[in-house]
Amino acid sequence: MTWSRREGDWRDEDPELFAIIDRELERQNTTIQLIASENFTSPAVLAATGSVLTNKYSEGYPGKRYYGGNYVIDEVENLARERAKALFGAEHANVQPHAGANANLAVYLGLLEPGDTVLGMRLDQGGHLTHGSPVNASGRLYRFVSYGVTDSDERIDFDQVRDVARRERPKMIVAGATAYPRLIDPEPFRAIADEIGALFVFDAAHIAGLVAGGVHPDPVPHSDVVTLTTHKTLRGPRGGCILSTAGCAAAIDKAVFPGLQGGPLEHVIAAKAVAFREAGQPSFRDYAAQIVSNARALAGALAEEGFRLVSGGTDNHLILIDLRTFDAELTGKQAQETLDRAGITLNKNQIPNDPRSPFVCSGLRLGTAAVTTAGMKEQDMGAIASLMGRALGAGGGGGGGDARDLTAIREEVAVLCSKFTPYSDL
Ligand SMILES: *Cc1c(COP(=O)(O)O)cnc(C)c1O
């Protein structure tokens, strides 16, 4: 038997599944994507992800595989590694982590012993699940202590970082966040880590594309290890990557395989190579600058709509709204659901010192990476803010949203999206 490439074959074979994929394509093309961790990858990334590389088992690393027939695969992985190192100026790259969470766990596994103390950002102030959540392996295997943001300006409290570091003597300090709208300066973290003799790990999952595009300081020269995801601002396939000094390389590689994972996803690694090349192009610098410029425009327009922004604005691709001043009764959960009905996709999020539970939340998190890929500019951010203000104001307290108004808003959303269709000919 040979597999045919004829267009449409697979659709006829499995119309049930491919109809679902078509509906997701339609959703991505016709609603506004403001999830801060999402983006639209290029057709080249999609093609590599959907390639025959998915068939090959290649446990191990280039030149040291457990199975035969890896001479082509080795070229794929070497290309991805070399491109990652060149893009970020790193001494070593491991491109095998299946996701950002795996990258972080591999770093802990490689550089810590169970029970070791780690200092990371508080989860309810912007840190990630893998920075010590009690329900995550990180929090179950290691002793995490934390720092947060100041009450006054809602930026990282470096006095607290230093105090906790001196008191708890962590073996590792982790910087990086999943819901923090400001630049994270690696230098003060490095200084504190040096003072107490700790390793410094920077989790650049969200901002990797901003670093590659030159609009966020590069943490690599200041860090022992930098972890990242390839699918957020970097705009590649869903996956993770670890950059490190040459000194940490062997421990990291051993922790990823055989420590944590089995066979690497070489089709995804190929797509990572595509993304690293794309992120090295001059046009990607323009893209990164436009992401930040769009985020500033959206932040300004949201403030005009009456929304309070955590820290007063943004330096990166991300905005955190505190809904309480807009409508004291409106929860993040209700707002997310109402906006979903209006065709505006984002997520509820905790804000610093949130009085509500993580399932309800008082905030919303938005990002501009995807809409910027779709071609939107500053003036379109104004339109989005106004649509959001109308949708969430429509229902009065509780944000239920008048159904008629939401239908009208959804139509306006569709008109806006029709000018910025990420995948018009897929
Ligand atoms: C998204 C994210 C991760 C995890 O990435 P996944 O690919 O979802 O596993 C890790 N750290 C931070 C800071 C993140 O934002």
The ligand as a Gaussian input file, in Angstrom:
#p B3LYP/6-31G(d) Opt

LIG

0 1
 C        3.198000      28.913000      29.190000
 C        4.222000      28.866000      30.256000
 C        4.881000      27.675000      30.593000
 C        4.432000      26.308000      30.114000
 O        4.339000      26.105000      28.791000
 P        3.447000      24.868000      28.231000
 O        3.937000      24.732000      26.838000
 O        2.038000      25.283000      28.368000
 O        3.764000      23.681000      29.056000
 C        5.919000      27.726000      31.510000
 N        6.272000      28.886000      32.077000
 C        5.655000      30.044000      31.810000
 C        6.107000      31.293000      32.468000
 C        4.601000      30.068000      30.898000
 O        3.959000      31.212000      30.645000

